[in-house]
């Protein structure tokens, strides 16, 4: 094994003598030969590895004279391609996150109005839940590209797939919310004849369907957080304990906003209690994703995501302050409800943009992986 090393060393000295001892040799080729019609250096015409500030093959030394073989890593791409492919989801998925939470919160509001004898609150919650779940279905089908894809997902039920579970949740929640909302039209039907029979049946059917929708609502409110955390997007995946909590609070706050806007203060008691509980969960979840994740909290604090989450936090605080201090005043209650709805919208879009930003920057993939490997190595020692 020693003879090839000596031959290579003699060949290198021979080349250095041919170029006067001062010309650079790149890849074993005489760099000065280019001016005499010989082959150009491997690095390209006129490129001296030493001119790159020690970043070429022969540039720079480490420790006691060992030459660096490669330049320091820069987290930009992998052979010209991103390390992770950013989500192809567009604004319609962010809107789907909001409308799904709004549908869940509104159905819980309607159930509260039903069980406590507040018809205005019940009606507002049922109608909003149907409109919101209809919008959610539209946004989801629009993102899938073809309505048949949603239908095909119903061929199987896979508990380990958040998308499959979410499809079935929508399938159960949607018809229940629809029956509950249609039952609100019962008093407009005539009391006699076939329509009279329908009028008498709609009330109990609507009550049962409203409770079914409310029972499904917690799963509808939180499964989207599980869905995001189940992806490889760093800021979403690492926030898996916090996104369902954040989305649950956002859903409750948005449902409470509907009640505060629609119902008079005499009937808005359940909405005010929902607003306080939802705002507390939403603020807690947002604080967790912005502070607990180390480097991966950065996408939630900067750029578009940071601005949206700050706006959402300010609107949530303003909304719950209005509920606590002046919730029995009709105008203040309406303004508080609008603030809570806008806060939920800003929060959902902020979480969406934070995840997309973390997938586009390779450092959010590489550095946390290195930290995990270092912790494992330290634990093994």
ROMAR-571728 format. One record per atom (N, C-alpha, C): residue in one letter; x, y, z. Coordinates in pm, whole numbers, plus 32768, in hexadecimal, padded with zeros to 4 digits. Example, Ala and Ser with C-alpha at 12.3 -4.5 7.8 and 13.67 -1.06 7.14 Angstrom:
# residues 2
A85277DC7830C;A84CE7E3E830C;A85287EB6830C;S85057F1F82C4;S85577F9682CA;S850A80038313;
//
This chain:
# residues 381
X80527F878000;X800080008000;X8055807D8000;X80DA80738026;X812D80EB802E;X816281157FA7;X817280B67F45;X81AE80D97EC5;X8158813B7E76;X80D2812B7E67;X8082818D7E1E;X808982167E5C;X8098821F7EE0;X80A282A17F20;X812182E67EF5;X8194829D7EF0;X821382DA7EC8;X820D83047E36;X81D082B47DE0;X81C782D87D53;X817483567D42;X810483617D8A;X80B083D87D80;X80FB84537DB0;X814A84457E1B;X819384B77E4E;X81FE84E47DEB;X824384847DAA;X82A884A97D46;X826784EE7CCF;X81F184BF7CA6;X81AC84FC7C34;X8184858C7C55;X815685A47CD3;X8130862B7CF8;X81A886887CF9;X821D86567D2B;X829586AA7D2C;X82C486C77C9F;X82B886637C45;X82DE86787BB9;X828A86E87B7A;X820886E77B94;X81B287507B5C;X81D687D97B95;X81F487DE7C16;X8219885E7C52;X829A88947C16;X82FB883A7BFA;X837788687BBC;X835D889B7B30;X830388597AE5;X82E588857A5C;X82A989117A5A;X825E89377AC3;X821F89BB7AC7;X826C8A1D7B1B;X82E68A027B38;X83378A5E7B85;X831F8A577C1A;X82D389F67C49;X82BB89E77CD8;X82518A417D0E;X82138A987CBC;X81B38AF87CF2;X812A8AEC7CB8;X81168A9D7C4F;X80928A947C12;X803B8A357C62;X7FB68A4F7C60;X7F5889F97CA9;X7F3C897D7C58;X7F2D890F7C9D;X7F0A88927C5F;X7E80886B7C8F;X7E22885D7C35;X7D9988397C59;X7D7987B37C1C;X7D5E87527C72;X7D3A86CD7C42;X7DAC86887BFA;X7E2D86AF7C18;X7E9F866C7BDB;X7EBC869D7B4F;X7E8687147B25;X7E9C874C7AA0;X7EE687CE7AAF;X7F4987E97A59;X7F9A88637A5E;X7F4188D97A3E;X7F2B89357AA3;X7ED589A87A8C;X7F108A077A27;X7F978A0A7A18;X7FD28A6479B6;X7FCD8A2F792B;X7FA589B17919;X7FA189777894;X7F3489B4783F;X7ED189F2787C;X7E658A2D782D;X7E998A9B77D2;X7EFD8AE87805;X7F348B5177B1;X7F8B8B1D7743;X7FB78A9B774A;X800B8A6376E1;X7FBD8A01768A;X7F378A0B7691;X7EE789B3763D;X7EC68930767D;X7EF0891E76FC;X7ED488A37743;X7E4988A5777D;X7E22883B77C6;X7D9D88347800;X7D8B889A7870;X7D1188CD787B;X7CF1892D78E4;X7CE288E57968;X7CF3892D79D6;X7CE088ED7A59;X7C5288BB7A68;X7C43885B7AC4;X7BBF88207ADC;X7B5E88897B0C;X7B8A88E97B5A;X7B31894E7B90;X7B0589B47B2C;X7B3389AE7AAF;X7B0B8A0F7A4A;X7B7E8A6C7A2B;X7B7C8AB279B7;X7BEB8B097990;X7BFF8B7879F3;X7C7F8B8C7A18;X7CA28BFE7A6A;X7C778BF17AFB;X7C478B7E7B2A;X7C1A8B707BB4;X7C858B2C7C07;X7CB58B707C6B;X7D188B387CC6;X7CD08B147D48;X7CD68A997D72;X7C918A747DEF;X7CBB8AC97E64;X7D378AFD7E65;X7D658B4E7ED6;X7D248BD67ED6;X7CEA8C027E62;X7CAE8C877E5A;X7C258C8C7E9B;X7BED8C1D7EC2;X7B668C1A7EFB;X7B688C297F91;X7BD68C5C7FC6;X7BDA8C708056;X7BE28BF080A6;X7C278B8B806D;X7C378B0E80B7;X7BC08AB380AD;X7B678AC78047;X7AF08A74803D;X7AFB8A0E7FCD;X7B6F8A0C7F82;X7B7F89A97F19;X7BB489277F4F;X7BD888CE7EF3;X7C0A884C7F1D;X7C8A885A7F6D;X7CE288B97F42;X7D6488C57F83;X7D6989407FDC;X7CF789837FF1;X7CF989FE8041;X7CE089E280D4;X7D1C8A33812A;X7CFF8A2E81B9;X7D4189B981FE;X7D6089CE827D;X7D9B896382CD;X7D4A8954834D;X7D5188E3838A;X7D0C88C88406;X7D6E88898467;X7D6D88B984E2;X7DC38881854A;X7E5588918528;X7E9F88218527;X7F2E88268513;X7F58881E8482;X7F05884E8426;X7F308852839B;X7EDD87FD833F;X7E7987B68373;X7E258763831D;X7DD087BC82C3;X7DCF879D8243;X7D8587F081E4;X7CF287C681E4;X7C98882C81DB;X7C09881181D4;X7BE587DA814B;X7B9A876E8147;X7B74873180C8;X7AFA8772808C;X7A9C87A680DE;X7A2087E180AC;X7A07886380F6;X79BC88C080B9;X799D893D80FD;X79358925816B;X7926898381C8;X78BF89768230;X7835896C81F1;X77DC891E8230;X7756890881F9;X770289858204;X76B989A3819B;X76578A0E819C;X75D089CF817D;X756B89E681D3;X74EC89A181C8;X749589E78161;X74B189CC80E3;X74648A0A8077;X741689A38028;X745589358002;X740F88D27FB1;X745F88517FB1;X742687ED7F73;X7468876C7F64;X747687547ECF;X74F187677E9A;X7509875D7E0A;X74AA87B87DBD;X749C88337DED;X744988937DA7;X73B588867DC0;X738C882A7E18;X72FE88167E37;X72E7882B7ECC;X726F885B7EF2;X7252886B7F81;X725787E47FC8;X727987E88048;X727D876C8096;X71F1873480A6;X7191878B80C3;X7105876480CB;X70B687AB805E;X705687678028;X6FFC87A87FCB;X6F9187F0801A;X6F8688738006;X6F2488C18050;X6E978891802F;X6E39889D808C;X6DB088708072;X6D7688B47FF6;X6D3188677FA7;X6CF1889E7F2F;X6C6988D97F50;X6C4188D07FCE;X6BC1890A7FF7;X6BC389A07FE3;X6B5189D57FC0;X6B438A647FA8;X6AE88AA08013;X6AB98B197FF9;X6A678B628059;X69E88B15807C;X69B78AC0801F;X69398A7D803A;X69458A1A80AE;X69BB89E180C6;X69CC89898138;X69D189DA81BA;X6A0F8A4E81B7;X6A0B8AA4822E;X697C8ACF824D;X692E8AEE81E4;X68A28B0F81F9;X68548A96822C;X68788A1F81FD;X683989A4822C;X6852899082C1;X68CB89B082EF;X68E989A6837D;X688D8A0083CF;X68758A79839C;X68208AD883E5;X678E8AAF83E4;X67598A8E836E;X66CB8A6D8366;X66AA89EB83B0;X6707898B83B0;X66EF891283FD;X66E489308492;X673D898484C5;X673489AB8552;X66B789FB856F;X66908A538513;X66168AA28525;X659B8A48852A;X659789E384D3;X6525898684D4;X651E893C8559;X658F890E858B;X659088C4860A;X6564891D867E;X659D89968685;X657889EF86F2;X64E78A1986ED;X64B28A2E8674;X64268A578666;X63C789E8868F;X63EA896B8670;X639388FC8698;X639188EC8730;X640289048771;X640389008803;X63B08972883D;X63B989E687FE;X63668A588828;X62D28A36881A;X62AD89F987A9;X622189D48793;X61F1896F87FA;X6246890F881B;X622088AE8881;X620C88F18909;X626189528929;X624E899C89A5;X61CB89E989A6;X61AB8A288935;X612B8A6E892D;X60B58A0F8935;X60C2899988F9;X6056893688FC;X603F8903898A;X60AA88E389D1;X609C88A88A56;X6074890D8AC0;X608B898E8AA7;X606889F48B0A;X5FEF8A478AE2;X5FAB8A208A76;X5F328A668A4F;X5F488AF18A18;X5FAF8B0389C5;X5FCB8B858985;X5FBE8B7488ED;X5F488B8B88B6;X5F2F8B6C8829;X5F828BBF87C8;X5F9C8C3D87E7;X5FEA8C91878C;X60798C5C8782;X60B08C3987F4;X61378C0287F5;X613C8B7D87AB;X60D78B2987C1;X60D28AA8877D;X60C88AB986E6;X60728B1386BA;X605E8B27862B;X60DC8B5E85E9;X611B8BC08628;X61958BFA85EE;X62038B9285E2;X62108B3F864A;X62798AD88647;X62608A7085DD;X61E38A4385CF;X61C589DB856C;X61D88A0D84DD;X61A78A8384BF;X61B38AB88437;X62458AD28415;X62908B0A8472;X631E8B248458;X636C8AA38447;X634C8A3E8498;X639289BE848C;X637D89818403;X6301898683D0;X62E7894E834A;X6331899D82DF;X632C8A2282E7;X63728A748283;X64098A5C8289;X64408A518301;X64D18A40830E;X64FE89B682DF;X64B2894D8300;X64DB88C882D3;X64CA88BB823C;X646789008203;X645B89038172;X64D389468131;X64FF89B6816D;X657689FA8139;X65F289A28149;X65FD895B81BA;X666F890281CE;X667588968163;X6602885C8146;X65FE87F380DF;X6627882B8058;X65F988A3803A;X661F88E37FBB;X66B688F97FB4;X66F08931801E;X6780894C801C;X67D088CB8011;X67A388618056;X67EB87E28050;X67E387A47FC5;X676C87A37F8B;X675B876B7F05;X67A887BE7E9E;X67A888427EB1;X67F288997E55;X6887887C7E5A;X68BB885F7ED0;X6949883E7EDB;X696587B57E9F;X690B87557EB4;X692086D07E7B;X691A86D17DE3;X68D587327DA8;X68D1873E7D17;X685687017CD7;X682A868D7D08;X67B4864B7CD1;X675D861B7D44;X66D886327D3D;X668086047DA9;X6688856E7DBF;X66A785217D55;X66AB84907D63;X671784647DC6;X677F84B37DD7;X67E9848D7E34;X67B5848A7EC4;X675D84E77EE6;X672184E37F6C;X66CE84647F7C;X668284437F14;X663083CA7F19;X6686834D7F25;X66F6834A7EDD;X674E82D57EE2;X678A82C07F6C;X679C832B7FB8;X67D7831E803C;X677882D7809D;X66F982CF807A;X6698828B80D0;X669781F480B9;X66E881C3805E;X66EB81338045;X672B80E780B8;X6783812B8101;X67C680EA8172;X67BE814681EB;X67D1810C8260;X67DC815882DD;X685F812E831F;X68BF8188831F;X694481698351;X696181C183CB;X696081848440;X696E81D184BB;X69F8821284C8;X6A5C81DD8485;X6AE28216848D;X6AF6828A842D;X6A9282AA83DC;X6A9C8318837C;X6A42838A83A8;X6A7A83FD83D1;X6A25846E83F8;X69CA849C8387;X69F78491830A;X69A384BB829A;X6929845F828D;X693E83DD829B;X68CE83808294;X686D83978307;X68A183A8837F;X684B83C283F3;X67FF844483E0;X684484AA83AF;X6802852A839A;X679385238333;X67A784D482CB;X673F84C38266;X66C1848682A2;X66D4842282F8;X666083E38337;X6620843F839E;X6670849183E2;X663784F2843F;X65DC855483F4;X660C85868384;X65BA85E08333;X653C85998300;X6549851A82DE;X64D784CE82AB;X646B84BF8315;X649284AF8393;X643084A383FF;X63FB852D8428;X6457858D8435;X643086118467;X63D8865B8403;X63FB86548383;X63B286A2831F;X631C8686831C;X62F286098308;X626185ED8306;X621C8611838A;X625F85F883FC;X6221861B847C;X620D86B28487;X627186FE8460;X626287908464;X61F787BD8401;X61EE8779838F;X6188879D832D;X60FB87868360;X60E28712839C;X605D86F483D2;X603987578441;X609B87768498;X608087D48504;X605C885F84CE;X60A388898466;X6086890D842D;X5FFF891083E5;X5FE088A5839B;X5F60889F8355;X5EEC889E83B9;X5F008861842C;X5E96885C8491;X5E6D88E884C0;X5EC6894984B1;X5EA389D284D7;X5E378A0D847D;X5E2489D18406;X5DB98A0083AC;X5D3389C083CB;X5D2B8966842D;X5CAF8922844F;X5C3C897F8470;X5C4F89E884C1;X5BDE8A4084E2;X5BA28A888469;X5BE98A8D83FA;X5BB28ACF8384;X5B558A748334;X5B5689F38351;X5B0289958307;X5A738999833C;X5A12897782E8;X598689738316;X59728906837E;X590B891783CF;X58F288BA843B;X58A4883F840F;X586788428398;X581587D2836B;X5850879582EC;X581E871E82CC;X584986DA8253;X58CF86968264;X5909867381EF;X598A862E81F0;X59F68687822B;X59F387068208;X5A5787618240;X5A46877482D6;X59CB87648305;X59B5876B8394;X59F886F883DD;X59F38680839E;X5A3B860E83D8;X5AD1862A83DD;X5B068664836F;X5B938688836E;X5BB586EE83D8;X5B5A874B83EF;X5B7287B08457;X5B7E876F84E0;X5B27870E84FB;X5B2B86CD857F;X5BA78674858F;X5BD8863D8520;X5C4D85E48529;X5CD18630852A;X5CD286A784F1;X5D5086EE84E5;X5D898718856C;X5D36873E85C8;X5D68876E8649;X5DB787028694;X5D7E868B86AA;X5DCF862486EF;X5E4685F5869C;X5E3485ED8617;X5EA685C585C3;X5F16862C85CB;X5EF086AC85CB;X5F56871585D6;X5F9D8712865B;X5F5386F486C5;X5F9386ED874A;X5FF8867B874F;X5FD18607871C;X602E8595871D;X60A785B086C4;X608E85E7864D;X60FD860285F1;X615A866D8629;X612286CF866D;X6177873686A9;X61D486FE8712;X61A4869F8760;X61F9866187C5;X626386078786;X623F85C38717;X62A3857286D0;X631385CB8699;X62EB863C865C;X635086998628;X63A886CE8697;X636C86EF870B;X63BC8722877B;X641A86B787B0;X63EF863887B1;X644785CD87DF;X64BD85B88780;X64A885D286FF;X651485C3869C;X656D863E8695;X653D86AE86CA;X6583872D86B9;X6611872F86F2;X662B86F7876A;X66B686FA879B;X671886B6873C;X66EF86468700;X6747860286A0;X675C86598625;X66F2869A85F6;X66FE86F18581;X67598768859E;X6751879D8618;X67A08812863B;X683587F48645;X68588779866E;X68E4875B868D;X692B87048626;X68DF86BD85D2;X6924865E857A;X697D86A58515;X695C872184F0;X69B1876A8491;X6A39878784CE;X6A3E879E8551;X6AC087AE8592;X6B11872E858D;X6AD086BB85A2;X6B14863B8596;X6B4186248505;X6AED864D84A7;X6B0F863C8419;X6B8E868983F5;X6B9987058422;X6C1187548405;X6C8B8717844A;X6C7C86ED84C6;X6CED86B6850F;X6D1C863184D7;X6CC885ED848A;X6CEC856B8452;X6D40857883D4;X6D5885F283A4;X6DAB8607832F;X6E3E86128357;X6E96861C82F2;X6F26862D830B;X6F4D86BF8318;X6EEE871B8310;X6F0C87AA831D;X6F3F87C483AA;X6FB987F883BB;X6FF787FB8441;X6FA5884584AB;X6F7788BE848D;X6F31890E84F3;X6EAA88D28517;X6E6C888A84BD;X6DEE884684DD;X6E0887C48529;X6E68877784F9;X6E8186F38535;X6EAF870085C5;X6F05875F85E1;X6F3A876D8669;X6ED087A486C9;X6E6987E78694;X6E00882286E9;X6D8B87C486FD;X6DA0874286EC;X6D3086E386F2;X6CE486E68777;X6D21870387EC;X6CCE87078865;X6C7A8787886F;X6CA087F08828;X6C658874883E;X6BFF889D87D4;X6C0E886D875A;X6BB1889886F0;X6B21886F870D;X6B0587F4873C;X6A7887D6875C;X6A3F883087C8;X6A8F8854882C;X6A5F88AF8895;X6A438938885C;X6A9E8969880B;X6A8D89EB87CC;X6A1189EE8773;X69FC89868725;X6989898286CA;X690689708717;X690989268786;X6891891887D8;X6867899F8813;X68C889E98847;X68A98A6E887B;X68788ACC8810;X68B58AC7879A;X688A8B1B872C;X67FB8AFB8702;X67D88A7A8701;X67508A5386DC;X66EA8A858741;X67088A7587C1;X66AC8AA68827;X669C8B3D881F;X67098B85880B;X67018C178805;X66B08C45878C;X66C38C048719;X66778C2D86A2;X65E28C0E86B3;X65C18B9A86ED;X65348B7C8708;X64F78BDF8768;X65428C0587CE;X65118C6A882B;X64FD8CF087E6;X65548D0F8788;X65428D8C873C;X64BF8D9186F1;X64968D2086B9;X64158D188674;X63A48D3686D5;X63A98CF9874B;X63408D1087AD;X633A8DA087DD;X63AE8DDD87F2;X63B18E68881F;X637A8EC787B5;X63918EA68736;X635C8EF986CB;X62C68EE986B8;X62948E7086C9;X620A8E5386A2;X61A68E5F8714;X61CD8E3C878C;X616B8E3187F8;X61698EB0884C;X60F78ED38883;X60F18F4388E2;X61398F1F8962;X61638F8289AF;X61AE8F648A2B;X61658F078A8A;X60E18F098A88;X60958EB38AE4;X60A88E1F8AC3;X60CA8DFF8A45;X60DC8D748A1D;X616D8D4E8A00;X61C88DAA8A12;X62538D9189E9;X62AC8D5F8A59;X62728D318AC7;X62C48CFF8B36;X63208C8C8B0E;X62EC8C228ACC;X63488BB68AA2;X63B58BE78A42;X63948C4789EE;X63F98C7B8991;X64688CC489DC;X64448D0D8A43;X64AB8D548A8F;X65088CF18AD6;X64CF8C878B0E;X65238C238B51;X657B8BDA8AEC;X65448BBD8A77;X65968B7E8A0E;X66078BD989E2;X65EC8C5B89DD;X66538CBA89B0;X66C98CBB8A0F;X66AD8CBC8A92;X671A8CBE8AF3;X676B8C3D8AED;X67278BCB8AE8;X676E8B4B8AE2;X67BE8B3E8A60;X67808B6289F0;X67C58B578970;X683C8BB38967;X682D8C2F8997;X689D8C8D8992;X69118C5D89E7;X68F38C238A5B;X695F8BF08AB0;X69AC8B818A6B;X69648B228A2E;X69A88AB589E8;X69F58AE9896F;X69BB8B458925;X69FD8B7888AE;X6A7D8BC388D1;X6A778C188936;X6AEF8C63895F;X6B5A8C058996;X6B318BA089E1;X6B928B3F8A16;X6BD58AF289A6;X6B858AC08946;X6BBF8A7588D7;X6C1B8ACA8881;X6BF38B468866;X6C488B9E8816;X6CCB8BBC885E;X6CC38BD188E0;X6D3E8BEA892D;X6D9A8B718928;X6D628AFB892F;X6DB38A81892B;X6DFE8A7288A7;X6DB88A848837;X6DFB8A7087B6;X6E608ADF879B;X6E508B5287D9;X6EAC8BC187C3;X6F258BBE881F;X6F228B6C8887;X6F908B6E88E8;X6FCA8AE58908;X6F7F8A7888FB;X6FAB89F6892B;X700589AB88CC;X700389CB884B;X7040897687E5;X70D0899987C5;X710C89F4880F;X71968A1A87F1;X71A08A5F876A;X71FB8A2D8717;X720D8A688693;X718D8A638641;X713D89FA8651;X70C589EA85FF;X70538A45862C;X70648A8F8699;X70038AF786BB;X701A8B758668;X70918B81862F;X70B28BFB85E4;X70538C168570;X702C8BB3851E;X6FCF8BD284B1;X6F498C0984DF;X6F208BEB855B;X6EA28C208590;X6EB08CAF85C4;X6F2C8CDE85D4;X6F408D65860A;X6F6B8DC985A1;X6F8F8D9B852A;X6FC68DF484C4;X6F728DED8445;X6F888E4D83EE;X6F478E4D836C;X6EB08E598374;X6E6E8E24830D;X6DDB8E2B8306;X6D9A8DE3837A;X6DCE8D6D839E;X6D948D22840D;X6D9C8D70848F;X6E0E8DAE84A9;X6E1D8DFC8524;X6DBB8E70852B;X6DAB8EB684BB;X6D4D8F2684BB;X6CBD8EF784D2;X6C978E8B8490;X6C0F8E5984A0;X6BF58E28852E;X6C548DE18569;X6C408DAF85F0;X6C3D8E218656;X6C8A8E8A863F;X6C848EFD869A;X6BFE8F44868E;X6BCC8F528614;X6B488F8E8601;X6ADD8F378644;X6AE78EB38630;X6A878E59866E;X6A888E628706;X6B008E6C8740;X6B098E7687D1;X6ACC8EF98803;X6AE88F6787BE;X6AB08FE887E7;X6A188FE987DC;X69E38FB08770;X69528FAC8760;X69108F5187C7;X69528EE287E8;X691B8E89884F;X69148ECE88D6;X697F8F1488FA;X69808F5C8979;X69148FC88979;X69089012890B;X68A2907A8904;X6816903F890C;X68008FCE88C7;X677C8F9088C8;X67548F5E8952;X67AF8F198994;X678C8EE38A17;X67828F538A7F;X67D08FBE8A6E;X67C290308ACA;X673890718ABA;X670A907D8A3E;X668490B48A28;X6618905B8A65;X662B8FD68A5C;X65C98F798A95;X65C48F878B2C;X66388F8E8B6B;X663D8F928BFD;X660C90188C33;X663490858BF0;X6617910A8C27;X659191438BF7;X656891208B7E;X64ED915D8B4A;X649A90FF8AF7;X64A0907D8B16;X645B901B8AC4;X63C490268AC7;X638B90698B2B;X62FA90778B31;X62C890F28AE5;X6324913D8AAD;X62FE91AE8A58;X62FC917E89C8;X629091988981;X627C915C88FC;X62EB9180889A;X631291FD8894;X637992268834;X640191ED8859;X642391F388D9;X64A391BD8906;X64AA912788EC;X643B90E18905;X6439905188EB;X644D90348857;X640D90828801;X641E906D8771;X64AD90868744;X64EA90F18777;X6576910D8753;X65D390A08787;X65B7906E87FF;X660990028836;X65FD8F8487E2;X65828F6587B7;X656F8EF08762;X65B88EFC86DD;X65B38F72869F;X65FB8F868621;X66928F798636;X66C48FAC86A7;X67548FA286C3;X677D8F1186D5;X672C8EC08716;X674E8E33872B;X674C8DE686A7;X66ED8E058650;X66EA8DC485CE;X67668DE7857B;X67888E69857A;X67FF8E93852E;X687E8E58856B;X68828E4C85EF;X68F88E108630;X69098D7E8608;X689A8D358603;X68A38CA885DA;X68D58C9C854A;X68A48CF184F3;X68D18CF08467;X69668D0D845E;X69958D7684A4;X6A238D9A849F;X6A7A8D2C84DA;X6A4C8CEB8544;X6A9B8C818583;X6AAB8C0A8526;X6A3F8BE184E5;X6A488B6D848B;X6AA58B8A8416;X6A998C0183DA;X6AF08C23836A;X6B818C33839A;X6B958C658415;X6C1C8C72844A;X6C618BEC845C;X6C198B8A8493;X6C518B0484A2;X6C718AC8841A;X6C1A8ADD83BA;X6C308AA88334;X6CB08AE382F7;X6CBE8B6782FC;X6D348BA682C0;X6DB48B84830D;X6DAB8B708390;X6E228B4983DC;X6E588AC283B0;X6DFE8A638398;X6E2C89E18369;X6E6A89E682DF;X6E2D8A308285;X6E638A3C81FD;X6EED8A7C8201;X6EFF8AE48254;X6F828B25825D;X6FEC8AC68293;X6FC98A7082F2;X702C8A148329;X705489A982C4;X6FFB89858269;X701F89218204;X7079895C8198;X707089DC8181;X70C08A1A8115;X714F8A388140;X716A8A4681BF;X71F18A6681EE;X723389E68222;X729F89B781E2;X72DD8937820A;X73118934829A;X732F89A782D4;X736889A3835B;X7304896B83C0;X7283897C83A7;X721F89488404;X721288B083F9;X724C88768392;X725087E58386;X72D487AD83BA;X734487ED8396;X73C887B783B4;X73EF87CA8447;X73E188448479;X7412885F8501;X73C58811856D;X734088098569;X72FD87B585CE;X7325872285C5;X733E86F0854B;X736B8666853E;X73F386538581;X744D86B2856E;X74D186A785AD;X74C586AE8645;X746B87038677;X7459870C8708;X742386898740;X73C5864B86F8;X739085CA8727;X73FC855E8727;X7450855C86BF;X74BC84FA86BB;X75208511872B;X753B85918748;X759A85AE87B5;X75618582883B;X74DE85968850;X74A0856B88CE;X74A384D388DB;X7489848E886C;X748E83FB8870;X751983C9888E;X757E840A884F;X760883E28868;X762F83FB88F9;X7603846C8931;X7622848B89BC;X75DC84298A18;X7562840289F7;X751C839F8A49;X755C83168A43;X759282F389CD;X75D6827289C0;X7655826C8A10;X769782E18A1D;X771282E48A6B;X76F182D88B00;
//
